[in-house]
Amino acid sequence: MEKYSIKAQSRTLTGKGPARRLRTEGLVPANIIGNGEATSATVVEKEIQKLIDSGIRKATLIELELGDKKEKVFVKEIQRFPHTGQIRHIDFFKVAPGKKILTTVAIKTSGTAKGSKAGGQFEHLIHEIKVKATAEDLTDVLTIDVSNLDVGDSIKVSQLPYPKTWEILVNGDPIVTSCNKTKAILAAERAEKAEAEAGKKPAAKKGKK
């Protein structure tokens, strides 16, 4: 997993007025939450936007530097102004070493299903799953190779390449990706079956004149 980092500065003034002034200076008000406490801070707007644009996800670990301390955090919530899209406020969540946290991991696919080349319809049904895992074992995305997925094949949650230490929070064992038969394939199969059955029937006997 790629490493991400950002610097933060402590802030003492809170409320709408001070927050508005911070934004005019190119700063974003932030909270760093963990162990039942919240620390008020700021981050540079350009830096946090660059981090967001780089493709961080809900389960992406970020090294946040605050003074002489470095913490592992997630982006818990980003608030934006609805009309401009400018970041209004951001919450970071501190990760305790060895402690499992609840987060959401993205699911991506690689390759092209061979069933698609044969006329099948490829479907990606589940794009993220909730998991419980420690920061040490966590990855923000699971990638599955679907190259060998043939028509009629599927990949279920239990077949995903996740660490055994993870707790997957999902009901049953749903299908993540599949390559299904199209109407054209089903019609061709019916026609082939009908032709085969017709070939098995004995020829009708001709009556006497």
C-alpha positions as CSV (number, residue, x, y, z in Angstrom):
1,M,0.0,0.0,0.0
2,E,1.3,3.4,-1.0
3,K,2.4,5.7,1.9
4,Y,0.6,9.0,2.5
5,S,1.5,11.8,4.9
6,I,0.4,15.3,5.9
7,K,1.4,17.9,8.4
8,A,-1.1,19.6,10.8
9,Q,-0.9,22.5,13.2
10,S,-2.6,22.8,16.5
11,R,-5.3,25.5,16.9
12,T,-6.8,27.0,20.0
13,L,-9.6,29.2,18.6
14,T,-12.8,27.4,17.5
15,G,-16.1,28.6,16.2
16,K,-17.4,30.0,12.9
17,G,-15.5,33.2,13.0
18,P,-12.0,31.8,13.5
19,A,-12.8,28.9,11.1
20,R,-13.8,31.5,8.4
21,R,-10.5,33.4,8.9
22,L,-8.5,30.1,8.6
23,R,-10.1,29.3,5.3
24,T,-9.2,32.7,3.9
25,E,-5.6,31.9,4.8
26,G,-5.7,28.7,2.9
27,L,-6.1,26.4,5.9
28,V,-8.8,23.8,6.7
29,P,-10.1,23.3,10.3
30,A,-9.7,19.8,11.4
31,N,-10.3,17.5,14.4
32,I,-8.0,14.5,15.3
33,I,-10.1,12.0,17.1
34,G,-8.9,9.1,19.2
35,N,-9.0,7.5,22.6
36,G,-12.2,9.4,23.5
37,E,-10.6,12.8,22.8
38,A,-10.6,15.3,19.9
39,T,-7.6,17.6,19.2
40,S,-8.3,20.8,17.2
41,A,-5.9,21.4,14.4
42,T,-5.5,22.8,10.9
43,V,-4.1,21.4,7.6
44,V,-3.1,23.3,4.5
45,E,-6.0,23.2,2.0
46,K,-3.8,22.6,-1.0
47,E,-2.0,19.7,0.7
48,I,-5.2,17.9,1.9
49,Q,-6.8,18.4,-1.5
50,K,-3.7,16.9,-3.2
51,L,-4.0,13.9,-0.8
52,I,-7.6,13.5,-1.7
53,D,-6.9,13.8,-5.4
54,S,-4.2,11.1,-5.2
55,G,-7.0,8.5,-4.6
56,I,-7.1,7.9,-0.9
57,R,-10.0,5.7,0.3
58,K,-11.9,5.1,3.5
59,A,-9.3,2.5,4.6
60,T,-6.2,4.4,3.5
61,L,-3.7,4.9,6.4
62,I,-2.1,8.4,6.5
63,E,0.8,9.5,8.6
64,L,-0.2,12.7,10.3
65,E,2.5,14.9,11.8
66,L,1.4,17.2,14.6
67,G,4.3,19.0,16.3
68,D,6.9,16.4,17.2
69,K,4.3,13.5,17.1
70,K,3.4,11.3,14.2
71,E,0.1,9.4,14.2
72,K,-1.5,6.9,11.9
73,V,-4.9,8.2,11.0
74,F,-7.8,7.7,8.6
75,V,-9.9,10.4,7.0
76,K,-13.1,9.9,8.9
77,E,-15.2,12.6,7.4
78,I,-14.9,15.5,4.9
79,Q,-17.4,18.4,5.0
80,R,-17.6,20.6,1.9
81,F,-19.5,23.8,1.1
82,P,-22.3,22.5,-1.2
83,H,-22.1,25.4,-3.8
84,T,-18.4,25.6,-4.2
85,G,-17.1,22.2,-3.2
86,Q,-14.4,23.8,-1.0
87,I,-13.4,21.8,2.0
88,R,-15.2,23.2,5.1
89,H,-13.9,20.8,7.8
90,I,-12.1,17.5,8.1
91,D,-12.1,14.8,10.8
92,F,-9.2,12.4,11.2
93,F,-9.4,9.2,13.2
94,K,-6.3,8.0,15.1
95,V,-5.4,4.3,14.9
96,A,-4.2,2.5,18.0
97,P,-1.5,-0.1,17.2
98,G,-2.8,-3.7,17.5
99,K,-6.4,-2.6,17.9
100,K,-9.0,-3.7,15.3
101,I,-11.0,-0.9,13.7
102,L,-14.1,-1.0,11.6
103,T,-13.6,0.4,8.1
104,T,-14.5,-0.1,4.5
105,V,-12.2,-1.7,1.9
106,A,-12.6,-1.1,-1.8
107,I,-12.7,-4.1,-4.3
108,K,-11.2,-3.7,-7.8
109,T,-10.7,-6.1,-10.6
110,S,-7.8,-6.6,-13.0
111,G,-7.7,-8.3,-16.4
112,T,-10.6,-9.2,-18.8
113,A,-12.8,-12.2,-18.1
114,K,-12.3,-14.8,-20.8
115,G,-16.1,-15.4,-20.6
116,S,-16.5,-11.8,-21.9
117,K,-14.5,-12.6,-24.9
118,A,-16.8,-15.6,-25.5
119,G,-19.8,-13.3,-25.5
120,G,-20.7,-13.5,-21.8
121,Q,-21.8,-10.5,-19.7
122,F,-19.2,-9.5,-17.0
123,E,-20.7,-8.0,-13.8
124,H,-19.0,-6.4,-10.8
125,L,-21.6,-6.5,-8.1
126,I,-19.8,-5.6,-4.8
127,H,-17.4,-2.7,-4.9
128,E,-16.6,-2.4,-1.2
129,I,-16.9,-4.4,2.0
130,K,-16.8,-3.6,5.7
131,V,-14.0,-5.3,7.7
132,K,-12.5,-5.3,11.1
133,A,-8.7,-5.3,11.1
134,T,-5.7,-3.9,12.8
135,A,-3.8,-1.1,11.0
136,E,-0.8,-3.4,10.6
137,D,-2.8,-5.9,8.6
138,L,-5.0,-3.4,6.7
139,T,-4.9,-2.6,3.0
140,D,-7.3,0.0,1.5
141,V,-8.1,-2.0,-1.7
142,L,-8.5,-5.7,-2.6
143,T,-7.7,-6.5,-6.3
144,I,-9.0,-9.7,-7.9
145,D,-7.8,-11.1,-11.2
146,V,-10.8,-12.0,-13.3
147,S,-8.9,-13.2,-16.4
148,N,-9.9,-16.9,-15.8
149,L,-13.6,-16.1,-15.2
150,D,-15.5,-18.1,-17.8
151,V,-19.2,-17.9,-18.7
152,G,-21.2,-19.2,-15.8
153,D,-18.3,-18.6,-13.3
154,S,-18.4,-16.3,-10.3
155,I,-16.1,-15.1,-7.5
156,K,-17.6,-14.9,-4.0
157,V,-16.6,-12.8,-0.9
158,S,-15.0,-15.9,0.6
159,Q,-12.7,-16.2,-2.4
160,L,-11.3,-12.7,-2.0
161,P,-7.5,-12.4,-1.3
162,Y,-7.8,-10.9,2.2
163,P,-5.6,-11.7,5.3
164,K,-7.0,-14.4,7.6
165,T,-6.8,-11.9,10.5
166,W,-9.6,-9.9,9.0
167,E,-13.2,-10.1,10.1
168,I,-15.5,-9.7,7.1
169,L,-18.8,-8.2,8.0
170,V,-21.2,-9.5,5.4
171,N,-24.3,-11.7,5.5
172,G,-23.7,-15.1,3.8
173,D,-21.2,-15.4,1.0
174,P,-22.5,-13.1,-1.8
175,I,-21.1,-13.0,-5.3
176,V,-18.6,-10.2,-6.0
177,T,-18.1,-10.7,-9.7
178,S,-19.6,-13.0,-12.3
179,C,-19.7,-13.7,-16.0
180,N,-23.3,-14.5,-16.9
181,K,-24.9,-16.0,-20.0
182,T,-26.5,-13.4,-22.3
183,K,-29.8,-13.8,-24.0
184,A,-27.9,-14.6,-27.2
185,I,-26.0,-17.4,-25.5
186,L,-29.1,-18.8,-23.9
187,A,-31.0,-18.7,-27.3
188,A,-28.1,-20.5,-29.0
189,E,-28.1,-23.2,-26.2
190,R,-31.9,-23.7,-26.6
191,A,-31.5,-24.0,-30.4
192,E,-28.7,-26.5,-30.0
193,K,-30.7,-28.5,-27.5
194,A,-33.7,-28.5,-29.7
195,E,-31.6,-29.6,-32.7
196,A,-30.0,-32.4,-30.7
197,E,-33.4,-33.7,-29.4
198,A,-34.8,-33.6,-33.0
199,G,-31.9,-35.7,-34.1
200,K,-32.7,-38.4,-31.5
201,K,-36.4,-38.8,-32.6
202,P,-37.1,-41.7,-34.9
203,A,-38.1,-40.8,-38.4
204,A,-41.9,-41.0,-39.0
205,K,-43.0,-44.2,-41.0
206,K,-44.6,-43.6,-44.3
207,G,-48.1,-45.0,-44.6
208,K,-49.2,-47.4,-47.5
209,K,-50.8,-45.9,-50.5
